[in-house]
Amino acid sequence: MATEALGSMNNVSMEPSSMAEIHKTYFRQGYRLVGDHLHSAVKVCQWTKESLRHNRVCYKELWYPPVQSHRCMMMTPYLGCNYHCLYCWRLHSHDRPGLNWKEFPLTVEEFDEPAKIVEQAIEKRRLLLTGWKGNPKADRKKFEEALKPTMMTMSLTGEPTLYPQTSELIMEAEKRGMITFLVTNGTVPEALERLSPLPFQLYVSVSAPNRKTYLSVVKPLVKDGWEKLNRTLEILPSLNTRRVLRLTMIKGWNMMGQEEYAELVKKAQPNYIEVKAYEWVGQSQKRLPKNAMPYMRDIEEFAKKLSRHSGYTVKAKFEPSGAVLLA
Ligand code: SF4
């Protein structure tokens, strides 16, 4: 890893070694950093591998055509976040002794150009997949197809709307034949208002029914996060694309107040609502107990109550991911 790139990555206060340590950790976790200023990354999704190996696909392929799990490129243009969600499986600053860095705002010397990010993400993903070529279990045809992604999903980690050229990034993806999914925590409504083109599908994460629970679950690094999220929900109906609210459920933390969640739903008028179980994986295991992971029956129970209060109907469920779809 080029030291000068580390230096440009930020944090005059940081010992370069720490940045190297963080990048090594990302590398070990299957991330590949892209661009010159290392604020973007790509990773092969578990469901891409499942699709190649066992022909098992993610619920997005089942619920949202034309998604294809094996041709999905999971990436982020912004390796930093203004939330410290308890349920987040990625490494946060201070999660490990001696590993602390300024995650937000990323102080990079400059942001990489959208074309370079998309181009390098495709290339590094292709290199990550080459190992599957010789795998007898891998579906041959799917492997060939997988090398040419038809979808770019900005959901790997961090907050993609903090990258200043999200619109251009979407254009670069579309130029290369990819639809785009964008998953945002909703704290930059002004970025969504100026987004043009819009992503093919826009996800807003809603992890609490009210401000008090919000502060305890997402631990925002910005002071008016709840107000900004609500502003995002207010503008959502005016955004002409497929809009989804993603409710990540943590047992004992945010699985109450369906009436309040329904008020947020009425404000946002999404096309779909995903009620999804928190998964006890990655770094989140250090922050939450295993029994914070709801059972499928808990998710179905919650979805039924939310349906009663919001008027949305339960349309589908996907047990492997603990997810229920309402529309
Ligand atoms: S849509 Fe999401 S879960 Fe499905 S393959 Fe892409 S990144 Fe993975």
Boltz pocket constraint, residues with backbone or C-beta under 6 A from the ligand:
constraints:
  - pocket:
      binder: B
      contacts: [[A, 45], [A, 46], [A, 47], [A, 48], [A, 58], [A, 59], [A, 60], [A, 61], [A, 67], [A, 68], [A, 69], [A, 70], [A, 72], [A, 73], [A, 74], [A, 153], [A, 155]]
      max_distance: 6.0
